[in-house]
Amino acid sequence: MTLELTDAYAHCGLSKWRPLEDVDRVMDRFGVPRAVLVQHLGEFDNSYIEQVVAARPDRFAGVFLVDTEAPDARDTLAHWASKGVFRGIRLLARSLEQNPALWDDVAKLGLNIIACDTETLAPYADALRGFLKDHPATRMVIAHFGLWISWVPVDSEIHDRIQSLAECPGAYLQVSGMHMHGDYPYDEIVPLVRRSLEAFGPERLLYGSNYPVMEDDAVYGQEIDLVREGNMGVPSDAVGQVMNQTALDMWFK
């Protein structure tokens, strides 16, 4: 039986990365029926993703972005949330301390959060923990293992702080961005996947391609095969959960 797949993190746009046609093509090529389209940083016009998701909600879920430093950030949040199209918002972790009222609004609106920050979100782990404890119904995905572009050894204090968020039931961790941190087949990243699986469990771990940041479409398929075949630290009995069910439950139900 073919393993069902849900790509929990991909980009799609006109001003940066690639348009819908490219995303569709690579998904069809590698047999991925669903993907979560996440707005790229710096783009606050979410209308393109809105149109894509509204037209094909069974195939795509949408995650929007707002300028959290703008004076009308909370109104803008309400505007995009009112569309009834987006299931989540992407937020820099630092914005929790800068605009806590906006994060409270996100929780009240029932939106999922994809959290990230430049370098790492580790410095904001305590604030994120407090937020999740105050809003136990909110689900927050830690993108790219909580890192950015620079790789950090698995036994570092940075990972200790990120992994400690597993104590919050609303915290999820995304296995994504391997191509930003190493070379295929990503041997140095496997221990971090195993550590994350032990901390969060398969029910709170989800795979995202980060397409098209890897640039080469073939890498999209290579990474899927690595995880699916148990070569990225996810055992065979957890692959279906990590590569499909966690994201399916969060973004498409």
C-alpha positions in Angstrom: 0.0 0.0 0.0 1.3 3.4 -1.0 2.0 5.7 2.0 -0.2 8.8 2.0 1.7 12.1 2.3 1.0 15.6 3.5 3.7 18.1 3.0 3.4 20.3 6.1 5.6 23.2 4.9 6.1 24.6 1.4 6.3 28.1 -0.2 4.4 29.4 -3.1 4.4 33.0 -4.5 4.9 35.3 -7.4 7.4 37.8 -6.0 9.7 35.1 -4.4 10.2 31.4 -4.8 7.9 29.8 -7.3 4.3 30.0 -8.5 1.6 27.4 -8.0 2.3 25.7 -11.2 5.7 24.6 -10.0 4.4 23.5 -6.6 1.7 21.4 -8.4 4.3 19.9 -10.7 6.7 18.7 -8.0 3.8 17.4 -5.9 2.4 15.4 -8.8 5.9 14.1 -9.7 6.5 12.6 -6.3 2.9 11.6 -5.4 2.1 14.2 -2.7 -1.6 15.0 -2.6 -1.6 17.8 0.0 0.6 20.6 1.1 0.6 23.5 3.5 1.5 26.8 1.7 3.4 29.1 4.1 3.9 32.8 3.3 7.5 33.8 3.0 9.0 36.4 5.3 8.6 40.0 4.1 5.5 39.4 2.1 2.3 40.7 3.8 0.0 40.5 0.9 -1.5 37.0 1.3 -4.0 37.2 -1.5 -2.1 34.8 -3.8 -2.1 32.0 -1.3 -5.7 32.9 -0.4 -6.8 32.4 -4.0 -4.9 29.1 -4.3 -6.3 27.6 -1.1 -9.9 28.9 -1.7 -9.9 27.2 -5.1 -8.5 23.9 -3.9 -9.0 23.4 -0.2 -8.6 19.6 -0.3 -5.1 20.0 -1.8 -3.8 23.1 0.0 -3.9 24.7 3.4 -2.7 28.3 3.9 -0.6 30.1 6.4 -0.5 33.9 6.3 1.9 36.6 7.6 1.4 40.0 9.0 3.8 42.8 10.0 3.7 42.4 13.7 5.5 45.7 14.2 2.9 47.7 12.2 0.5 49.8 14.3 -2.5 48.1 12.7 -1.1 44.6 13.0 -4.0 43.3 15.1 -6.5 44.7 12.6 -4.6 43.1 9.7 -4.6 39.8 11.6 -8.4 40.0 12.0 -8.7 40.9 8.3 -6.9 37.8 7.0 -8.4 35.5 9.6 -11.9 36.7 8.6 -11.4 35.3 5.1 -12.2 31.8 6.4 -9.4 30.4 4.2 -6.3 30.4 6.4 -5.7 27.7 9.0 -2.6 29.4 10.5 -0.2 32.2 10.8 3.6 32.4 10.6 5.2 34.4 13.5 8.7 35.3 14.5 9.1 34.1 18.0 10.5 37.5 19.1 7.2 39.1 18.3 5.6 37.4 21.3 7.5 39.8 23.6 7.0 42.7 21.2 3.3 42.3 20.6 1.8 39.8 23.1 -1.8 41.1 22.4 -1.5 39.9 18.8 -0.5 36.5 20.0 -3.5 36.4 22.3 -5.7 37.4 19.4 -4.2 34.5 17.4 -5.1 32.1 20.1 -8.7 33.5 20.4 -9.1 33.1 16.6 -8.1 29.4 16.9 -5.3 29.7 14.4 -2.3 27.3 14.3 1.1 29.0 14.7 4.2 28.3 12.8 7.0 29.8 14.9 10.5 30.5 13.7 13.2 33.2 14.2 16.5 34.2 12.7 19.4 31.9 13.8 17.2 30.0 16.3 14.1 30.5 18.5 15.9 29.1 21.5 16.2 32.5 23.2 12.4 32.8 23.2 11.7 29.3 24.5 10.6 30.5 28.0 8.2 33.1 26.6 6.8 30.5 24.2 6.4 28.0 27.0 4.5 30.6 29.0 2.2 31.4 26.1 1.4 27.8 25.4 0.6 27.2 29.1 -1.7 30.2 29.1 -3.4 29.0 25.8 -3.5 25.2 26.1 -5.8 24.9 23.1 -3.4 26.6 20.7 -1.1 24.5 18.5 2.3 25.8 17.7 4.7 24.2 15.1 8.4 24.8 15.7 9.7 25.2 12.1 12.9 23.6 10.9 13.8 22.0 14.3 13.8 25.6 15.7 16.8 26.6 13.7 17.3 28.9 10.7 20.2 28.4 8.3 23.1 27.7 10.6 23.5 24.1 11.9 23.8 23.6 15.6 25.2 20.3 17.1 22.5 18.1 18.5 23.9 18.1 22.0 24.0 21.9 22.3 22.2 24.0 24.9 20.2 25.5 22.0 18.6 22.2 21.3 18.0 21.6 25.0 15.9 24.7 25.2 14.0 24.0 22.0 13.3 20.4 22.9 12.2 21.4 26.4 9.1 22.9 24.7 7.9 19.3 24.3 6.5 19.5 27.8 3.7 21.7 26.4 1.0 19.6 24.7 0.4 22.3 22.2 4.0 22.3 20.9 4.8 20.4 17.7 8.2 20.1 15.9 8.7 20.1 12.2 11.2 17.9 10.5 12.1 20.2 7.7 14.9 22.3 6.1 17.5 19.5 6.2 19.0 20.9 2.9 19.7 24.1 4.8 21.8 22.4 7.4 23.8 19.7 5.6 24.3 17.6 2.5 22.3 14.6 1.4 21.8 12.1 3.0 22.0 14.4 6.1 23.7 11.9 8.4 24.5 14.6 11.0 20.8 15.5 11.3 19.5 11.9 12.0 20.4 12.1 15.7 18.4 15.3 16.0 15.4 13.6 14.4 15.7 10.8 16.9 15.9 13.2 19.8 12.9 15.1 18.6 10.9 11.9 18.1 11.7 10.9 21.7 10.8 14.3 23.1 7.6 15.0 21.1 6.5 11.6 20.0 5.3 10.9 16.4 1.9 12.5 17.1 3.6 15.9 17.5 6.2 15.5 14.8 5.5 16.4 11.2 7.4 16.5 7.9 7.7 19.6 5.7 9.7 19.9 2.5 10.5 23.6 2.6 10.0 23.6 -1.2 11.5 25.3 -3.2 14.4 26.4 -1.0 16.3 23.2 -1.9 16.3 24.6 -5.5 16.6 21.2 -7.2 13.3 19.4 -7.5 15.0 16.1 -7.3 16.0 16.8 -3.7 12.3 17.1 -2.9 11.9 13.5 -3.8 15.1 12.4 -2.2 14.2 13.8 1.2 10.7 12.2 1.1 12.3 8.8 0.3 14.8 9.2 3.2 12.1 9.7 5.8 9.7 7.2 4.3 12.3 4.5 4.1 13.4 5.0 7.7 16.7 6.5 7.0 16.1 9.8 8.8 15.6 8.4 12.3 11.8 7.8 12.0 11.0 4.1 12.5 8.7 2.4 10.1 5.8 2.2 12.5 5.9 6.0 12.9 6.5 7.1 9.3 2.8 7.4 8.5 2.1 9.6 11.5 5.1 11.9 10.8 4.7 12.2 7.1 0.9 12.4 6.9 -1.4 12.0 9.9 0.0 14.8 12.2 -0.2 17.4 9.4 -3.5 16.0 8.1 -5.2 16.4 11.5 -3.8 19.8 12.1 -4.3 21.5 8.7 -7.0 19.7 6.8 -9.6 18.6 9.4 
